């Protein structure tokens, strides 16, 4: 029926808007904390920097403080402006650009 089709369309539109909004609440360069990961639960509570939104994967590309690059669903990261990446060898916060070194094995993830 027409009313059922309208209800289905409305529900689909709401789900799409929720997904779009979830991906948009974090900005590139923003500090994030990982949460809710089940398979790689050891990564929960780690900090990183959101590099960019990958629309094709529907994931945020995140550079973790240990240097690894990961792609995460929006629900698995949350903003955490209180954190700062620190180089423990020099006790300083890095100021370099978030670019990925040319020889990095995870270059394709962030491009």
Wavefront OBJ file of the C-alpha trace (Angstrom):
o trace
v 0.000 0.000 0.000
v 0.985 3.626 -0.390
v 1.031 4.248 3.370
v 3.405 1.312 3.910
v 5.715 2.570 1.145
v 5.746 6.036 2.734
v 6.543 4.523 6.146
v 9.377 2.432 4.667
v 10.789 5.468 2.845
v 10.575 7.585 5.985
v 12.403 4.961 8.049
v 15.106 4.579 5.389
v 15.560 8.361 5.229
v 15.918 8.571 9.012
v 18.538 5.790 8.994
v 20.454 7.536 6.213
v 20.412 10.870 8.050
v 21.610 9.177 11.252
v 24.511 7.573 9.375
v 25.455 10.848 7.667
v 25.263 12.791 10.926
v 27.332 10.171 12.754
v 30.104 10.526 10.197
v 29.973 14.315 10.229
v 30.198 15.008 13.965
v 33.971 14.613 13.912
v 36.197 16.907 11.898
v 39.540 16.046 10.248
v 42.383 16.861 12.612
v 40.229 16.308 15.695
v 41.536 14.137 18.525
v 39.488 10.970 19.037
v 39.259 8.030 21.426
v 38.424 4.503 20.255
v 35.477 2.714 21.847
v 33.145 -0.230 21.392
v 35.509 -2.384 19.335
v 34.802 -6.074 19.878
v 37.194 -7.982 17.617
v 40.133 -5.699 18.444
v 39.014 -4.791 21.959
v 42.609 -4.098 23.023
v 42.399 -0.938 20.903
v 39.553 0.525 22.978
v 40.523 3.646 24.929
v 43.440 4.374 22.587
v 43.792 7.898 21.234
v 44.412 9.154 17.737
v 43.662 11.879 15.229
v 40.857 11.754 12.666
v 42.556 12.210 9.294
v 39.624 12.067 6.879
v 36.208 10.538 6.228
v 36.234 7.750 3.627
v 32.735 7.819 2.133
v 33.305 4.652 0.078
v 34.153 2.634 3.215
v 31.844 4.660 5.483
v 34.749 4.826 7.925
v 36.968 7.448 9.510
v 40.657 7.090 8.701
v 42.393 7.587 12.039
v 46.111 7.891 12.775
v 46.650 6.338 16.214
v 49.178 7.880 18.575
v 51.429 4.840 18.049
v 51.584 5.674 14.325
v 49.222 3.013 12.991
v 46.466 3.991 10.557
v 43.051 2.385 10.992
v 39.628 2.772 9.393
v 36.822 2.915 11.946
v 33.038 3.181 11.945
v 31.756 6.476 13.370
v 30.232 4.679 16.348
v 33.693 3.390 17.323
v 35.269 6.800 17.845
v 34.358 9.799 19.920
v 35.831 13.285 20.098
v 38.223 13.845 22.978
v 39.653 17.336 22.812
v 41.363 16.874 26.174
v 44.013 14.478 24.840
v 47.296 15.267 23.164
v 49.771 13.043 21.355
v 53.113 13.177 23.125
v 56.539 12.034 21.984
v 57.825 10.401 25.170
v 61.415 10.469 23.926
v 61.401 14.264 23.880
v 58.357 14.942 26.108
v 56.878 17.195 23.433
v 53.662 17.237 21.481
v 54.324 16.713 17.758
v 53.418 19.602 15.488
v 54.034 18.032 12.079
v 51.327 17.760 9.465
v 49.004 14.738 9.572
v 50.296 13.585 6.167
v 51.314 9.986 5.716
v 54.951 9.201 4.811
v 55.311 8.112 1.192
v 56.733 4.692 2.138
v 54.028 3.906 4.672
v 52.377 0.502 4.304
v 48.989 2.028 5.164
v 49.170 4.759 2.486
v 46.226 3.301 0.540
v 43.989 3.441 3.593
v 44.325 7.179 3.952
v 44.381 8.211 0.311
l 1 2 3 4 5 6 7 8 9 10 11 12 13 14 15 16 17 18 19 20 21 22 23 24 25 26 27 28 29 30 31 32 33 34 35 36 37 38 39 40 41 42 43 44 45 46 47 48 49 50 51 52 53 54 55 56 57 58 59 60 61 62 63 64 65 66 67 68 69 70 71 72 73 74 75 76 77 78 79 80 81 82 83 84 85 86 87 88 89 90 91 92 93 94 95 96 97 98 99 100 101 102 103 104 105 106 107 108 109 110 111
